[in-house]
Amino acid sequence: MSAQKKYRLYYGYKPYPWQMDVHNLLAEHPYKTIISILSRRQCGKSMMAQNILLERAINQPDSIGIYVAPTFKHCKKFYTEIYNAIFGTKVIKSYNKSGFELEFVNYSKIICLSAAQKENLRGYTVKNSFLIVDEAAFIADGIFDIIQPYTNVHKASTILISTPLFTTGKFYECYHKGLADM
């Protein structure tokens, strides 16, 4: 008798076509890619980011996904929404509400960080998951210099998500480099 994998189905996230395009792009380019997403406000960017990190944490044992937001308040909201989405599902091994960390029963982790931590952001590594930088246009270039090495060891991909605002900075540069490479 062959062993069958048992998958648990969770409901609630139905990606819009543009979100599905991002999911497909990540499936095609899972390693050492920078994906820049420029989009208007309130269209599901953070929800997509939550589901990208959750899918990887649940399905890739011993992975580490990292989410970076410009402010503590934004980081707390993101963490709370992920926690509430999976609370009671038996996929959480432990959680740290003050440190914004979730550990899963398969030893995967999601870590949420605020760019306001500055130098305290050093020392993290993304493993078999993604570095997601939300509202990337609002994050100082010096912070990018600190967080981008998170992806080096395991050749993880980075997802930069933001609303349009500035015509300078790392997010702007990455977005326009992507347009030039199309």
Phi, psi and chi 1 to 4 in degrees:
 res  aa     phi    psi   chi1   chi2   chi3   chi4
   1 MET       -  127.3  176.6 -176.5  -94.9      -
   2 SER   -81.5  146.6   64.8      -      -      -
   3 ALA   -76.4  132.6      -      -      -      -
   4 GLN  -105.6  140.5  -72.9 -175.2  -33.2      -
   5 LYS   -77.9  139.1  -71.2 -173.9  176.5 -178.4
   6 LYS  -108.9  123.9  -68.2 -175.4  179.8 -178.6
   7 TYR  -108.9  143.0  -64.7   97.1      -      -
   8 ARG  -104.4  131.8 -174.1  167.3 -176.5  162.1
   9 LEU   -98.3  129.9 -176.4   60.7      -      -
  10 TYR  -114.9  139.7  -65.9   95.8      -      -
  11 TYR  -105.5  158.4  -61.9   94.2      -      -
  12 GLY   130.2  -27.8      -      -      -      -
  13 TYR  -110.6  114.7  175.6   62.5      -      -
  14 LYS  -121.4  101.0  -66.8 -179.9 -177.2  176.4
  15 PRO   -63.0  141.2   -9.9   17.1      -      -
  16 TYR   -68.5  162.4  -65.0  116.9      -      -
  17 PRO   -54.8  -40.2  -29.6   36.8      -      -
  18 TRP   -67.5  -34.7   74.9  -92.8      -      -
  19 GLN   -67.4  -40.1  -67.6  168.6  -38.8      -
  20 MET   -63.0  -36.4 -159.0   64.1 -132.4      -
  21 ASP   -59.2  -40.5  -70.7  -16.2      -      -
  22 VAL   -66.5  -45.7  173.1      -      -      -
  23 HIS   -58.2  -43.3  -69.1  -69.5      -      -
  24 ASN   -65.8  -39.8  -68.8  -25.4      -      -
  25 LEU   -62.5  -41.1 -170.1   60.2      -      -
  26 LEU   -64.5  -36.5  -70.2  171.5      -      -
  27 ALA   -67.0  -35.1      -      -      -      -
  28 GLU   -76.8  -31.9  -68.4  172.1   29.7      -
  29 HIS  -130.7   70.2  -54.6  -78.7      -      -
  30 PRO   -77.4  -14.0   28.4  -33.1      -      -
  31 TYR  -122.7  135.7  -58.5  106.0      -      -
  32 LYS    47.0   47.4 -152.0   57.2 -179.5  157.3
  33 THR  -119.2  146.2  -58.6      -      -      -
  34 ILE  -112.9  120.6  -62.5  175.7      -      -
  35 ILE  -110.5  123.1  -62.0  171.6      -      -
  36 SER  -107.1  127.6  -58.8      -      -      -
  37 ILE  -119.7  114.7  -58.2  165.8      -      -
  38 LEU  -107.6  120.7  178.0   70.1      -      -
  39 SER  -153.3  158.1 -177.1      -      -      -
  40 ARG   -67.7  171.8   61.6 -176.2  167.5   77.5
  41 ARG   -74.2  153.7  -63.3 -172.7   69.1 -129.8
  42 GLN    56.7   45.2  -61.3  -62.7  -48.7      -
  43 CYS  -122.5    6.8   68.5      -      -      -
  44 GLY   105.5   17.6      -      -      -      -
  45 LYS   -64.6  -47.9  -63.8 -177.4  -58.6  -68.7
  46 SER   -68.4  -37.5  -66.4      -      -      -
  47 MET   -61.4  -42.2  174.2   65.8   77.1      -
  48 MET   -62.9  -44.0  179.1 -169.8   62.3      -
  49 ALA   -60.0  -43.0      -      -      -      -
  50 GLN   -59.4  -44.3  -69.7  166.1   10.1      -
  51 ASN   -72.1  -31.7  -79.0  -82.4      -      -
  52 ILE   -63.0  -48.0  -72.0  169.1      -      -
  53 LEU   -68.7  -40.2  -70.2  177.2      -      -
  54 LEU   -65.1  -44.4  -83.2  171.5      -      -
  55 GLU   -58.5  -44.2 -175.6  -81.6  -31.6      -
  56 ARG   -69.5  -42.9 -171.7   52.4   61.8  105.9
  57 ALA   -63.4  -39.9      -      -      -      -
  58 ILE   -74.3  -38.1  -68.9  168.1      -      -
  59 ASN   -99.7   -7.6  -64.7  -51.1      -      -
  60 GLN  -123.9   93.0 -175.6   68.5 -108.8      -
  61 PRO   -54.7  145.1  -23.9   33.6      -      -
  62 ASP    63.3   26.4 -161.3   35.2      -      -
  63 SER   -90.4  159.0   64.0      -      -      -
  64 ILE  -131.7  113.7  -57.7  170.1      -      -
  65 GLY  -106.5  141.0      -      -      -      -
  66 ILE  -125.8  134.0  -62.5  179.4      -      -
  67 TYR  -116.2  130.8  170.0   84.6      -      -
  68 VAL  -123.5  130.8  177.8      -      -      -
  69 ALA  -124.5  159.0      -      -      -      -
  70 PRO   -68.5  -29.4   11.6  -16.0      -      -
  71 THR  -128.1  159.5   65.3      -      -      -
  72 PHE   -60.8  -42.8  176.6   81.0      -      -
  73 LYS   -61.1  -43.6 -177.4  177.5  178.3 -179.4
  74 HIS   -64.6  -41.9 -163.3  113.0      -      -
  75 CYS   -63.7  -44.5 -170.4      -      -      -
  76 LYS   -63.0  -41.8 -179.3  178.8  179.8 -179.5
  77 LYS   -62.3  -45.1 -179.8 -179.9 -174.9  -68.0
  78 PHE   -61.2  -48.9 -173.7   88.4      -      -
  79 TYR   -59.3  -47.0  170.5   85.3      -      -
  80 THR   -62.2  -39.8  -58.7      -      -      -
  81 GLU   -66.7  -39.9  -72.5  173.4   -3.0      -
  82 ILE   -65.2  -47.8  -73.0 -178.2      -      -
  83 TYR   -56.3  -49.0  175.1   82.5      -      -
  84 ASN   -63.5  -32.6  -71.3  -19.5      -      -
  85 ALA   -68.4  -30.4      -      -      -      -
  86 ILE  -114.8   -0.4   59.7  174.9      -      -
  87 PHE   -57.9  130.9  178.6   76.7      -      -
  88 GLY    84.3    5.5      -      -      -      -
  89 THR   -94.2   -5.6   61.5      -      -      -
  90 LYS    70.3   17.4  -60.9 -177.5 -177.1  175.8
  91 VAL   -96.3  -14.3  -63.6      -      -      -
  92 ILE   -89.3  128.1  -59.9  173.9      -      -
  93 LYS   -89.3  -46.9  178.3 -179.3  177.3 -175.1
  94 SER  -155.1  163.8   64.7      -      -      -
  95 TYR  -147.0  153.3   55.7   90.8      -      -
  96 ASN  -129.7   99.2  179.8  -24.2      -      -
  97 LYS   -69.6  -24.9  -73.6 -173.2  176.8 -177.5
  98 SER   -85.5  -28.3   61.9      -      -      -
  99 GLY   -98.0   -1.3      -      -      -      -
 100 PHE    53.4   50.3  -57.9  135.9      -      -
 101 GLU  -126.2  139.6  -69.3 -172.8   26.1      -
 102 LEU  -121.0  131.7  -67.1  163.4      -      -
 103 GLU  -115.5  135.7 -175.5  174.5    1.3      -
 104 PHE   -99.4  163.4  -66.7   75.5      -      -
 105 VAL   -62.6  -22.0  -65.7      -      -      -
 106 ASN   -93.0   14.2   65.3   -1.8      -      -
 107 TYR    72.3   13.4  -59.6   99.8      -      -
 108 SER   -77.6  160.0  -68.0      -      -      -
 109 LYS  -137.6  148.8  -71.0 -177.1 -179.0 -178.4
 110 ILE  -121.6  125.9  -65.3  175.8      -      -
 111 ILE  -119.3  127.1  -57.5  168.0      -      -
 112 CYS  -108.4  126.5  -57.6      -      -      -
 113 LEU  -125.9  147.1  -57.4  168.4      -      -
 114 SER   -99.5  134.0  167.2      -      -      -
 115 ALA   -62.2  -19.1      -      -      -      -
 116 ALA   -66.0  -15.1      -      -      -      -
 117 GLN   -71.2  -16.7  -67.3  175.1  -87.6      -
 118 LYS    46.5 -114.5  -61.7 -177.3 -179.9  173.0
 119 GLU   -61.3  -23.8  -67.9  -60.8  -40.8      -
 120 ASN   -73.1   -1.8  -68.7  -32.8      -      -
 121 LEU   -79.2  -12.6  -69.9  169.2      -      -
 122 ARG   -68.2  151.0  -65.0 -174.3 -172.9  -78.9
 123 GLY    98.9    4.2      -      -      -      -
 124 TYR   -97.1  158.1  -68.5   93.4      -      -
 125 THR  -139.8  134.6  -61.0      -      -      -
 126 VAL   -89.5  134.1  174.9      -      -      -
 127 LYS  -133.9  120.0  179.6  179.9  175.1 -172.4
 128 ASN    51.3   34.9  -62.3  -39.8      -      -
 129 SER  -152.0 -146.7 -171.0      -      -      -
 130 PHE  -135.5  152.2  -56.9   99.2      -      -
 131 LEU   -97.4  117.9  167.4   60.9      -      -
 132 ILE  -112.8  124.1  -62.7 -178.4      -      -
 133 VAL  -112.0  108.6 -175.9      -      -      -
 134 ASP   -91.6  146.1 -155.1   -6.5      -      -
 135 GLU    48.5   49.7  -66.1  -59.0   -9.2      -
 136 ALA   -60.9  -28.2      -      -      -      -
 137 ALA   -64.0  -21.1      -      -      -      -
 138 PHE   -95.4    4.4  -63.2   88.8      -      -
 139 ILE  -102.4  129.8  -64.9 -171.4      -      -
 140 ALA   -62.4  146.2      -      -      -      -
 141 ASP   -56.4  -35.6  -70.8   -8.1      -      -
 142 GLY   -62.1  -32.4      -      -      -      -
 143 ILE   -68.6  -39.7  -61.4  -60.4      -      -
 144 PHE   -59.3  -38.6  -81.4  101.9      -      -
 145 ASP   -63.5  -29.3  -64.5  -23.5      -      -
 146 ILE   -80.6  -41.0  -67.1  170.3      -      -
 147 ILE   -89.4  -24.6   64.2  175.3      -      -
 148 GLN   -60.4  -34.6 -164.7   55.7   50.6      -
 149 PRO   -63.1  -12.9  -26.7   36.1      -      -
 150 TYR   -54.0  -29.4  -67.0  178.5      -      -
 151 THR   -92.8   -7.8   62.2      -      -      -
 152 ASN   -68.0  -48.5  -69.3  -14.5      -      -
 153 VAL   -60.1  -46.7  173.6      -      -      -
 154 HIS  -105.4   12.3  -60.9  -75.5      -      -
 155 LYS    54.3   42.4  -63.0  178.6  174.0   54.3
 156 ALA   -76.6  157.2      -      -      -      -
 157 SER   -90.9  157.0  -70.3      -      -      -
 158 THR  -117.1  138.2  -58.9      -      -      -
 159 ILE  -119.5  117.1  -56.1  166.0      -      -
 160 LEU  -103.9  124.1  -55.0  175.4      -      -
 161 ILE  -125.3  133.9  -56.3  169.7      -      -
 162 SER  -165.1  161.2 -163.2      -      -      -
 163 THR   -85.5  153.2   51.7      -      -      -
 164 PRO   -72.4  137.9   22.7  -27.6      -      -
 165 LEU  -152.7  -58.8 -175.7   63.1      -      -
 166 PHE  -103.4  154.9  -54.1  108.3      -      -
 167 THR  -109.3   27.7   55.6      -      -      -
 168 THR  -144.1  169.2   59.8      -      -      -
 169 GLY   102.0  171.7      -      -      -      -
 170 LYS   -62.4  -42.6  -65.2  -83.6 -172.4 -177.9
 171 PHE   -61.7  -47.2  174.4   72.0      -      -
 172 TYR   -58.8  -43.8 -178.7   81.6      -      -
 173 GLU   -62.7  -47.0  -69.5  169.2   16.5      -
 174 CYS   -63.2  -42.6  -71.7      -      -      -
 175 TYR   -62.5  -45.6 -179.4   75.5      -      -
 176 HIS   -72.5  -29.2  -81.1  -78.4      -      -
 177 LYS   -65.1  -40.9 -177.0  176.0 -176.8  -28.9
 178 GLY   -62.1  -39.9      -      -      -      -
 179 LEU   -64.0  -38.8  -69.4  176.7      -      -
 180 ALA   -68.3  -29.7      -      -      -      -
 181 ASP   -83.6   -5.2  -70.1  -17.0      -      -
 182 MET   -76.7      -  -67.8 -179.9   84.7      -
